[in-house]
Amino acid sequence: QKHAKKIMGFYKHNFQFREPYQVLLDGTFCQAALRNKIQIREQLPGYLDGAAQLCTTRCVIKELESLGKALYGAKLIAQRFQVRNCSHHKNPVSGSTCLLSMIEDGNPHHFFIATQDQDLSNKVKRKPGIPLLFIIQNTMVLDKPSPKSLAFVQKLQTNQLVPEYQKQSIVELKEKEGLVKQEGEKRRKRKRAGGPNPLSCLKKKKKKTQEGQEPSAEKKKRRKRKRNR
């Protein structure tokens, strides 16, 4: 549970997962739970430390039905869960293909994937932000974040994943509020507020010297007048 709590914190903070958690299960996970006598509905919310909605798809149930008596128990378990609509109403596909289609476009519904299928697990790990559940012996385990998820979060933190349309809207908002003009005005003011012109300084110094020389000349004239007197 400590392991799961730490990983759930990662998905909550970086991918906005919230309760009730939606867990998509396939036939292999149901079969493993049956074999290891795991009560998914009772044990999973406690393991994830939050309410969970267990769900599957019509394609998963159809696949279990086609496999006959060997997976009859797994089919009964899957039928107890909520059935999420998929895009394969007329032409059912394999359970793994169906579950992959449910997490396309960035997993907008925040699904967990619960499976024992190694090939499906590897494909899920190539997509960022999708928690993966599987069973080891008689224990459910939440897999650690995939390298894709970690890389996605790292880019997100360095502001490299701002969509182009969002960048454009930010620029338009700045122009609307006059922030862009203000920045230009500040730059112009900085250019005007440069250092003093050395030529103007020289002129001022000359004026000062001339002003300073005038009183001394007047004093000399006064002294001469006194002497003459």
Salt bridges, closest charged atoms under 4 A:
ASP119 OD2 - LYS123 NZ 3.41
ASP143 OD2 - LYS125 NZ 3.50
GLU164 OE2 - LYS167 NZ 3.60
